[in-house]
């Protein structure tokens, strides 16, 4: 049960970070400041934060015209879900 709680806390944290960073990058874009690199969003999505990135894209209307984000993030979300299901069955 401790492993499950740890996994859930990890996923919650990485998704919150992805969501917040999407909002920060949107604000930086509006102010024409130095931006968060796209590879940072991809890395967060790969390590489990795809849902947070997708929710951030929708909430802040950010990166929604980038086809790689529009298609790639949902694909990574499916990979994240499959990985979590696999981990849950191996715990």
Secondary structure, 3 states (H helix, E strand, C coil): CHHHHHHHHHHHHHHHHHHHHHHHHHHHHHCCCCCCCHHHHHHHHHHHHHHHHHHHHHHHCCCCCCHHHHHHHHHHHHHHHHHHHHHHHHC
